[in-house]
Amino acid sequence: MEDSKIIGLLFERAENAISALAEKFGRRLRSLALNILGSIRDAEETVNDTYLAVWNAIPPKQPDPLAGFVYQTGRNQALKRLRSNTAQKRNGTYDLSLDELAGCIPGPALEETVEARELGQVIDRFLEGQARENRMIFLRRYWFGDSVRDIARAFGMKENAVSVRLSRIRGQLKDYLIKEGYHDA
């Protein structure tokens, strides 16, 4: 079903709007939540929370594209649940992908002078300059939290090739952030 029709169903408060969301976005939402949370039960609850959050947000919002809105909402729901579940302990799977980025993303000291949104815009500009495949690999790893193995399968690559490419992209990102004044050399 087209995004505009799903949004229309949400505006009409039609019961089948949720099933349309589930059909179009459910598989990827579950994968996203599972990658972040590491628990099938938590992932399923998060997906349901995502559908409720989207239901409550539309209307008045009319997002374009719908996919970005749904996945961002799902990611936020999963991160919220992760914070709740792991108040004092670390989640190895998702933390590992974030730890990989730690060397090129500025730390908390910079948060005092630069808003996270501005940094996000700089990273968006960096990604716009990357080849489409590199953007997709980067996003699958660091936004969706996919494993290197899953990315390799999806792109028909060897795991080592994906790891090397991610390392190079992180290096380029670090250089870009230094050039833009968001990271110390």
trRosetta pair geometry for C-beta under 8 A, 3 or more apart (Angstrom, degrees):
i j d omega theta_ij theta_ji phi_ij phi_ji
1 5 5.1 -109 176 81 101 127
1 6 5.7 117 114 -55 118 92
1 20 5.1 -46 52 -152 152 112
1 23 7.1 75 12 83 107 127
1 24 6.3 -93 51 -58 85 125
2 5 4.7 91 64 6 84 103
2 6 7.2 -153 97 -5 44 85
3 6 5.6 -57 -150 37 36 110
3 7 6.2 35 154 -18 69 105
3 64 7.6 121 126 -118 141 67
3 65 6.4 -100 -112 -162 171 73
3 66 3.9 -180 -149 10 116 130
3 67 7.2 -85 -93 -28 128 77
4 7 5.7 -51 -146 38 32 112
4 8 6.3 40 150 -24 63 105
5 8 5.3 -49 -149 34 34 118
5 9 6.6 37 151 -20 64 100
5 20 7.5 -125 111 -165 95 153
6 9 5.6 -50 -152 33 34 112
6 10 6.6 35 149 -18 64 103
6 17 6.4 111 -164 -149 68 77
6 20 4.8 -168 -112 126 95 129
6 21 6.3 118 -163 -70 129 69
6 24 6.7 -77 -70 15 151 151
6 66 6.3 103 75 -168 126 168
7 10 5.5 -53 -150 36 35 113
7 11 6.4 36 151 -19 66 103
7 58 6.1 -105 -140 -174 75 141
7 62 6.1 77 -172 -145 137 77
7 63 7.5 -159 -101 49 125 68
7 66 6.2 -137 -55 -87 104 128
8 11 5.7 -53 -148 36 32 111
8 12 6.3 24 154 -12 65 109
9 12 5.7 -60 -145 43 31 107
9 14 4.3 -79 -160 50 83 122
9 16 6.3 -87 -157 85 140 79
9 17 3.7 173 126 -90 110 91
9 20 5.9 101 48 25 160 149
10 13 7.3 30 -177 -78 33 37
10 14 7.7 -73 -59 37 22 81
10 17 4.7 133 -72 -161 61 147
10 54 7.2 -86 -119 142 143 91
10 55 6.6 -149 -140 -122 100 53
10 58 4.2 25 135 111 143 115
10 59 7.1 150 125 -31 94 60
11 58 6.8 -73 -61 157 66 88
11 59 5.2 62 -115 -43 77 107
11 62 7.9 15 -69 -97 121 98
12 17 7.6 169 61 -56 86 125
13 17 7.5 -90 -154 -1 19 142
14 17 5.0 120 73 -34 82 95
15 18 7.0 -46 177 21 50 102
15 19 7.8 34 134 -1 70 106
16 19 5.1 -52 -155 43 63 113
16 20 6.0 70 144 -27 79 99
17 20 5.6 -54 -150 35 31 113
17 21 6.5 35 150 -19 65 103
17 55 7.1 124 103 -107 126 90
18 21 5.6 -50 -150 35 34 113
18 22 6.3 35 151 -20 65 106
18 51 5.2 64 -141 -176 97 129
18 55 6.7 -11 -79 -72 98 122
19 22 5.4 -50 -144 38 35 115
19 23 6.2 39 155 -23 65 104
20 23 5.8 -50 -144 34 30 111
20 24 6.3 14 161 -6 64 111
21 24 6.3 -70 -146 45 25 99
21 25 5.6 -37 -180 37 66 113
21 26 7.3 103 125 -53 64 84
21 51 5.7 145 96 -121 143 94
21 54 6.3 147 -128 89 154 153
21 70 6.7 -179 -154 -124 104 137
22 25 7.2 -75 -114 59 15 71
22 26 4.0 37 -167 -60 60 129
22 47 8.0 79 -116 160 87 117
22 51 6.9 -3 -63 -91 88 135
23 26 6.6 29 -48 4 12 117
25 28 5.9 -72 -165 52 59 103
25 29 5.3 61 142 -30 89 113
25 67 6.8 177 -99 -124 114 71
25 70 4.8 -52 -146 134 167 151
25 71 7.3 -139 -157 -61 121 75
25 74 7.8 -163 154 -38 121 144
26 29 5.6 -61 -141 38 27 112
26 30 6.2 27 163 -20 66 105
26 47 6.5 64 -143 -169 74 135
27 30 6.0 -56 -152 33 27 109
27 31 6.5 25 152 -16 62 108
28 31 5.5 -53 -148 38 35 114
28 32 6.2 39 152 -22 66 105
28 71 6.9 -43 124 -98 119 108
28 144 7.8 -68 -175 -133 92 130
29 32 5.6 -53 -147 36 30 113
29 33 6.2 25 157 -14 65 108
29 46 8.0 -162 162 111 96 92
29 47 4.9 111 125 -121 119 97
29 50 5.9 -153 -160 72 135 162
29 70 7.0 -75 -78 150 118 103
29 71 7.0 -141 -91 -105 75 63
29 74 4.5 -129 -138 -125 95 156
30 33 5.9 -58 -145 41 29 107
30 34 6.0 27 157 -18 65 111
30 43 5.6 77 -158 151 66 117
30 44 7.0 15 -122 -86 100 58
30 47 5.5 -11 -79 -68 70 142
31 34 5.8 -57 -141 39 27 110
31 35 6.2 31 157 -23 63 107
31 144 7.1 11 116 178 102 115
31 146 7.4 10 158 -92 114 90
32 35 5.9 -56 -151 32 26 112
32 36 6.7 14 156 -9 61 109
32 71 6.5 165 -68 -149 166 87
32 74 5.5 80 87 123 139 124
32 75 6.0 -80 167 -80 130 76
32 78 6.5 -150 129 -19 88 157
32 144 5.2 -89 -107 -149 86 79
32 145 6.8 105 -151 37 56 105
33 36 6.0 -63 -150 42 31 105
33 37 5.7 -4 166 8 70 120
33 42 7.2 -158 161 118 106 77
33 43 3.8 136 111 -142 109 77
33 44 7.8 174 102 -33 146 24
33 46 4.1 167 -139 82 136 135
33 47 5.8 -115 -2 -51 155 81
33 50 7.8 -123 -64 -27 128 133
33 74 6.3 -93 -56 175 97 101
33 77 7.4 -30 -103 92 111 100
33 78 4.4 -158 -121 -93 69 123
34 37 6.3 -68 -124 54 25 90
34 38 7.0 89 -178 -84 58 17
34 39 7.5 -145 -130 60 66 29
34 40 6.5 12 -111 -96 111 53
34 43 4.1 4 -69 -94 70 155
35 38 7.9 14 -174 -62 14 57
35 93 6.6 -144 -171 139 54 126
35 94 6.6 107 140 -83 71 91
35 144 6.2 64 53 148 160 68
35 145 3.4 149 135 100 121 110
35 146 5.9 -64 -111 -77 149 38
35 147 7.4 -151 -127 -32 103 72
36 75 7.2 139 -49 -142 152 66
36 78 4.1 93 71 148 147 128
36 79 6.5 -84 -172 -70 146 59
36 82 5.6 -94 154 -56 101 136
36 91 7.5 44 170 123 53 155
36 93 7.8 -170 -129 96 13 109
36 94 4.8 50 -137 -84 52 143
36 145 5.2 158 -65 3 68 169
37 42 4.3 -143 164 104 146 127
37 43 5.4 -171 56 -66 130 76
37 46 6.6 -177 -30 -19 149 147
37 78 5.7 -117 -38 -159 103 96
37 81 6.2 -11 -98 101 125 119
37 82 5.8 -135 -95 -79 71 89
37 85 7.1 79 -143 28 93 159
37 91 7.3 -80 -137 -144 28 150
37 94 7.8 34 -41 -28 25 134
38 42 7.8 24 64 53 53 131
38 91 6.0 -172 -1 -163 130 107
38 92 7.6 70 -79 52 155 81
38 93 5.1 152 -77 17 111 135
38 94 7.5 -119 -34 -15 100 96
39 42 3.8 65 80 17 114 110
39 43 6.3 180 88 -15 56 84
39 85 8.0 -159 12 -147 140 163
40 43 5.5 -56 -145 36 30 114
40 44 6.4 30 157 -20 65 104
41 44 6.0 -54 -150 34 29 109
41 45 6.5 25 153 -14 63 107
42 45 5.7 -57 -148 40 33 110
42 46 6.1 35 153 -22 66 108
42 81 5.9 156 -173 149 108 139
42 85 6.7 -3 -121 -68 150 153
43 46 5.6 -55 -148 36 30 113
43 47 6.5 34 153 -22 64 102
43 78 7.5 15 -118 -114 64 111
44 47 5.7 -49 -149 31 32 112
44 48 6.7 30 152 -15 63 103
45 48 5.7 -55 -152 38 34 110
45 49 6.3 37 148 -20 66 105
45 81 7.3 138 95 -117 109 152
46 49 5.3 -50 -146 37 35 114
46 50 6.3 42 150 -26 65 101
46 74 6.9 89 145 -161 100 75
46 77 4.9 145 -163 124 87 109
46 78 4.9 61 -170 -86 153 71
46 81 5.4 -102 -88 1 110 153
47 50 5.4 -49 -152 29 33 117
47 51 6.8 35 150 -19 63 99
47 74 6.9 12 -110 -132 57 111
48 51 5.7 -48 -151 31 36 111
48 52 6.6 35 150 -16 64 104
49 52 5.6 -56 -151 38 34 112
49 53 6.2 35 151 -20 68 106
49 77 4.7 162 102 -159 117 136
49 81 7.6 155 32 -52 159 123
50 53 5.6 -54 -145 37 31 111
50 54 6.3 30 155 -17 66 105
50 70 7.0 76 165 -170 117 73
50 73 5.3 123 -149 118 86 100
50 74 4.1 15 -115 -94 148 74
50 77 4.9 -132 -72 16 80 155
51 54 5.8 -54 -147 38 30 109
51 55 6.2 36 151 -23 64 107
52 55 5.5 -52 -147 36 31 116
52 56 6.3 26 155 -15 65 108
53 56 5.8 -57 -146 40 30 108
53 57 6.1 23 156 -17 65 113
53 73 5.1 179 104 -175 127 121
53 76 8.0 -155 156 80 168 114
53 77 6.2 -152 -5 -69 149 122
54 57 5.8 -61 -141 40 30 108
54 58 6.1 -8 171 13 69 110
54 69 7.3 110 -120 129 100 102
54 70 5.9 11 -93 -111 141 78
54 73 5.6 141 -66 91 85 168
55 58 7.1 -73 -133 52 18 81
57 61 5.0 -12 157 28 90 128
57 69 7.8 -160 108 173 143 120
57 73 7.2 -136 9 -100 153 140
58 61 5.3 -73 -87 72 68 84
58 62 6.8 103 -133 -90 97 44
58 63 7.1 -81 -82 5 119 94
59 62 7.1 -2 -116 -60 78 82
61 69 7.4 166 138 -147 136 146
63 66 5.5 117 91 -102 103 49
63 68 7.1 -146 166 73 124 88
63 69 3.5 30 158 -49 170 152
65 68 5.0 93 71 6 91 102
65 69 7.2 -161 99 -3 51 89
66 69 5.6 -63 -154 40 37 112
66 70 6.0 33 154 -19 74 108
67 70 5.9 -58 -144 38 29 107
67 71 6.1 19 162 -11 67 110
68 71 6.1 -59 -140 43 26 104
68 72 6.0 26 160 -19 64 111
69 72 5.9 -56 -142 38 25 109
69 73 6.2 26 157 -18 62 109
70 73 5.8 -57 -149 37 28 111
70 74 6.2 28 153 -19 64 109
71 74 5.5 -53 -144 39 33 114
71 75 6.1 36 156 -21 66 104
71 144 7.8 -47 -168 -94 124 91
72 75 5.7 -51 -144 36 30 111
72 76 6.3 31 154 -18 63 106
73 76 5.8 -56 -149 37 29 111
73 77 6.3 30 152 -20 64 106
74 77 5.6 -54 -147 36 31 112
74 78 6.3 29 154 -18 65 106
75 78 5.7 -56 -147 38 31 110
75 79 6.2 29 155 -17 66 107
75 143 7.2 -49 -108 175 154 76
75 144 7.9 -100 -91 -105 116 46
76 79 5.8 -54 -144 39 30 109
76 80 6.2 35 154 -23 64 106
77 80 5.6 -53 -149 34 29 115
77 81 6.5 26 154 -15 63 106
78 81 5.8 -55 -148 39 32 108
78 82 6.2 37 151 -24 65 106
79 82 5.3 -49 -143 34 34 116
79 83 6.4 38 155 -20 65 100
80 83 6.0 -51 -152 33 29 110
80 84 6.6 26 150 -15 61 108
81 84 5.5 -57 -150 40 34 113
81 85 5.9 30 154 -17 70 110
82 85 5.8 -57 -139 41 29 107
82 86 5.8 -20 175 23 66 113
82 91 5.9 -66 -155 -15 111 153
82 94 6.8 -45 -133 52 154 158
83 86 6.9 -77 -129 57 17 78
83 87 7.0 55 166 -90 57 59
84 87 7.0 -9 -161 -57 24 90
85 91 7.8 58 93 -70 114 121
86 89 4.9 -99 -153 72 86 73
86 90 6.6 84 178 -114 135 10
86 91 5.3 -112 -51 -42 165 94
90 95 5.0 0 -178 -38 105 167
91 94 5.0 18 104 39 118 102
91 95 5.4 146 73 -18 63 102
92 95 6.0 -67 -129 46 17 108
92 96 6.0 28 168 -34 61 106
93 96 6.1 -58 -159 20 20 112
93 97 7.6 8 153 -7 56 100
93 145 7.1 71 136 174 98 113
93 147 7.6 -62 -155 -79 102 96
94 97 6.1 -55 -160 35 40 105
94 98 6.5 32 148 -12 70 109
94 145 5.2 -28 -113 -136 85 133
95 98 5.5 -61 -147 44 37 110
95 99 5.9 45 152 -28 71 104
96 99 5.6 -50 -145 31 29 114
96 100 6.8 38 152 -26 60 98
97 100 5.7 -43 -157 22 36 116
97 101 7.2 27 149 -11 61 103
97 141 5.7 -174 -144 167 121 79
97 142 5.8 -174 160 -101 112 56
97 145 5.7 -171 31 -131 157 65
98 101 5.8 -58 -158 38 40 108
98 102 6.9 64 143 -49 66 90
98 142 7.5 112 -88 -141 53 83
99 102 5.3 -26 -155 -8 41 123
100 103 7.7 -56 171 17 36 100
100 141 7.7 -52 71 155 149 125
100 142 7.7 -121 75 -88 113 101
100 166 7.0 -5 163 147 144 124
100 170 6.6 -114 152 -85 90 153
101 104 6.2 -79 -166 52 58 91
101 105 5.0 29 150 -7 98 121
101 142 5.9 85 -57 -125 135 130
101 170 6.5 -143 -110 -123 55 114
102 105 6.4 -65 -121 47 25 94
102 107 7.7 39 -162 -83 83 91
103 170 6.9 62 72 161 105 124
103 174 6.7 -35 124 -85 82 137
104 170 5.0 -176 -5 -178 145 81
104 171 7.3 -139 -83 -89 136 22
104 173 4.9 84 148 95 146 102
104 174 3.4 -105 -125 -72 102 91
104 177 6.4 136 172 21 83 138
104 183 6.8 -28 -170 -114 53 163
105 119 7.7 81 -154 172 92 134
105 173 7.9 -17 -63 135 71 125
105 177 7.5 -175 -108 -85 39 169
105 183 7.7 -119 -149 -89 14 121
106 109 7.5 -102 171 63 99 77
106 110 3.8 -2 149 20 136 155
106 111 7.9 173 115 -42 108 64
106 114 7.4 62 73 53 153 136
106 119 7.1 -120 37 -120 112 140
106 177 7.0 -160 -33 170 93 137
106 182 5.6 -118 -26 160 130 80
106 183 5.2 -144 -67 -93 90 73
106 184 8.0 100 -112 1 96 75
107 110 6.4 115 65 10 47 96
108 111 5.2 -40 -158 11 50 122
109 112 6.5 -42 -179 11 43 110
110 113 6.1 -72 -164 47 53 95
110 114 5.4 -14 160 32 93 113
110 119 7.9 94 125 -77 126 136
110 182 7.0 80 -170 -168 151 69
110 183 8.0 -43 -71 -90 158 50
111 114 6.9 -79 -115 63 26 70
111 116 7.0 4 -126 -59 93 86
114 118 5.5 -114 -174 72 89 127
114 119 5.8 91 137 -50 122 100
114 182 6.6 98 -124 -126 176 92
115 118 4.9 96 64 2 83 101
115 119 7.3 -154 97 -1 47 86
116 119 5.6 -57 -152 39 39 113
116 120 6.2 46 149 -25 69 104
117 120 5.4 -51 -150 33 33 117
117 121 6.6 35 152 -20 64 101
118 121 5.7 -51 -153 32 34 112
118 122 6.7 35 149 -19 64 102
119 122 5.6 -51 -151 34 36 113
119 123 6.5 35 150 -17 67 103
119 182 6.1 133 -117 -151 90 142
120 123 5.7 -54 -148 38 33 110
120 124 6.3 39 150 -23 65 103
121 124 5.4 -47 -147 32 34 117
121 125 6.6 37 152 -19 64 100
122 125 5.7 -51 -153 33 33 111
122 126 6.6 37 147 -20 63 102
122 176 7.6 161 162 135 98 105
122 177 6.8 93 135 -108 133 75
122 180 5.4 141 -150 141 130 165
122 182 5.9 147 101 -27 170 155
123 126 5.4 -49 -150 34 37 116
123 127 6.3 35 152 -18 67 104
123 173 7.1 22 -127 -148 85 115
124 127 5.8 -57 -148 38 31 109
124 128 6.4 38 152 -26 65 103
125 128 5.6 -48 -149 28 33 116
125 129 7.0 29 154 -15 61 104
126 129 6.1 -67 -164 36 33 108
126 130 7.1 35 144 -29 65 104
126 172 7.5 149 -172 125 114 95
126 173 5.7 84 160 -118 156 76
126 176 4.6 111 -110 126 119 164
126 177 7.7 -28 -65 -52 147 74
127 130 5.4 -48 -154 20 43 118
127 135 5.0 94 -176 -121 97 97
127 138 6.5 -147 -117 82 108 147
127 139 7.6 73 -146 -54 144 99
128 135 7.9 54 -82 -96 25 135
130 134 4.2 -113 170 90 118 122
130 135 4.9 150 86 -57 116 81
130 138 7.1 49 99 -3 170 141
130 169 6.9 34 -122 -130 143 107
130 172 7.8 124 -92 104 106 147
131 134 4.6 89 59 7 83 106
131 135 7.1 -149 92 -8 41 85
132 135 5.7 -55 -151 34 32 113
132 136 6.4 29 154 -18 66 106
133 136 5.7 -54 -147 37 33 111
133 137 6.3 33 154 -19 66 105
133 155 6.9 101 -159 -137 107 130
134 137 5.7 -53 -144 37 31 110
134 138 6.1 33 156 -20 65 108
134 165 6.8 -140 -115 175 84 113
134 169 5.7 165 -171 -93 108 124
135 138 5.8 -59 -149 38 27 111
135 139 6.1 21 158 -13 65 110
136 139 5.9 -57 -143 41 28 107
136 140 6.1 30 158 -21 65 108
136 155 7.7 144 103 -83 121 119
137 140 5.9 -55 -145 36 27 110
137 141 6.4 18 158 -13 62 110
137 151 5.8 85 -139 -171 79 131
137 155 6.7 -8 -84 -45 101 156
137 162 6.5 -160 -152 -145 125 88
137 165 6.0 -3 125 114 163 130
137 166 6.6 -129 143 -75 114 83
137 169 7.3 175 91 -24 111 157
138 141 6.1 -67 -152 40 25 104
138 142 5.9 -25 173 22 66 114
138 143 7.9 56 126 -6 67 99
138 166 7.1 148 -96 -121 64 77
138 169 5.4 -137 -82 153 113 156
139 142 6.8 -74 -123 56 23 79
139 143 4.5 -22 -161 25 68 126
139 144 6.5 57 144 -5 72 97
140 143 7.3 -14 -57 51 11 86
140 144 5.1 -33 -144 45 44 123
140 146 4.3 -28 164 29 90 133
140 150 7.6 -145 164 104 122 103
140 151 5.1 139 108 -101 136 105
140 154 7.1 -155 -140 60 164 154
141 144 7.6 43 2 55 11 80
141 145 7.4 31 179 -118 31 16
141 146 6.0 -75 -87 60 42 81
141 148 7.2 31 -110 -82 113 63
141 151 6.2 -13 -65 -59 90 150
141 166 5.9 47 -13 -115 175 132
142 145 7.6 35 -146 -74 12 48
146 150 4.5 -116 -176 84 103 126
146 151 5.3 122 114 -55 124 88
146 154 7.7 -16 173 -2 158 141
147 150 4.7 97 55 6 82 100
147 151 7.0 -147 94 -3 44 86
148 151 5.7 -56 -149 39 33 112
148 152 6.2 37 152 -24 66 106
148 159 5.2 80 132 -155 108 90
148 162 5.1 156 -163 100 87 128
148 163 5.6 19 -144 -67 145 85
148 166 7.4 -97 -108 -5 103 147
149 152 5.7 -54 -149 33 28 113
149 153 6.6 28 154 -17 63 104
149 159 5.7 -15 -92 -101 58 119
150 153 5.7 -53 -151 36 32 112
150 154 6.3 31 154 -20 66 108
151 154 5.7 -57 -146 37 31 111
151 155 6.2 2 164 4 67 113
151 157 7.6 -24 126 54 79 115
151 162 5.0 132 100 -149 115 147
152 155 6.5 -74 -143 51 23 91
152 156 8.0 -103 168 77 55 4
152 157 4.8 -107 -142 79 69 78
152 158 6.1 -28 -152 154 127 12
152 159 4.6 -68 -50 -80 159 55
152 161 7.2 116 -120 58 101 92
152 162 4.7 -111 -73 -19 85 138
153 156 7.7 23 -175 -71 27 37
155 162 7.1 134 52 -89 131 109
157 161 4.5 -118 176 81 111 127
157 162 5.4 128 100 -52 129 89
157 165 7.9 -21 169 -1 163 139
158 161 4.5 95 59 1 82 104
158 162 7.3 -152 93 -5 45 83
159 162 5.7 -55 -153 35 35 111
159 163 6.3 35 151 -19 68 106
160 163 5.5 -53 -147 37 34 113
160 164 6.2 34 154 -19 67 105
161 164 5.8 -52 -146 37 30 110
161 165 6.3 30 155 -18 64 107
162 165 5.7 -56 -147 38 30 110
162 166 6.2 30 155 -18 65 106
163 166 5.8 -55 -147 37 29 110
163 167 6.3 32 153 -21 63 106
164 167 5.6 -54 -150 35 31 114
164 168 6.4 30 153 -17 65 105
165 168 5.7 -55 -149 37 33 110
165 169 6.3 33 153 -19 66 105
166 169 5.6 -53 -144 37 32 111
166 170 6.3 35 155 -20 65 104
167 170 5.8 -53 -148 36 29 111
167 171 6.4 32 151 -20 63 106
168 171 5.5 -53 -150 35 33 114
168 172 6.4 33 152 -17 66 104
169 172 5.6 -53 -148 38 33 111
169 173 6.2 37 151 -22 65 105
170 173 5.5 -51 -146 36 32 115
170 174 6.4 36 153 -21 64 102
171 174 5.7 -50 -149 33 31 112
171 175 6.5 30 152 -16 63 104
172 175 5.7 -54 -149 38 33 112
172 176 6.2 36 151 -22 66 107
173 176 5.5 -54 -146 36 31 113
173 177 6.2 29 155 -18 66 106
174 177 5.8 -56 -146 37 29 109
174 178 6.4 33 153 -21 64 103
174 183 6.2 -112 -157 111 67 165
175 178 5.7 -52 -150 33 31 112
175 179 6.4 32 152 -19 64 107
176 179 5.6 -55 -150 37 31 113
176 180 6.2 20 154 -10 66 111
177 180 5.7 -59 -141 45 32 106
177 182 4.3 -81 -167 74 88 105
177 183 3.9 60 120 -3 112 121
178 181 7.8 43 177 -69 29 22
178 182 7.6 -92 -66 56 22 63
178 183 4.9 -66 -72 76 62 98
178 184 7.4 -1 -116 134 89 9
178 185 5.3 78 -143 -84 132 73
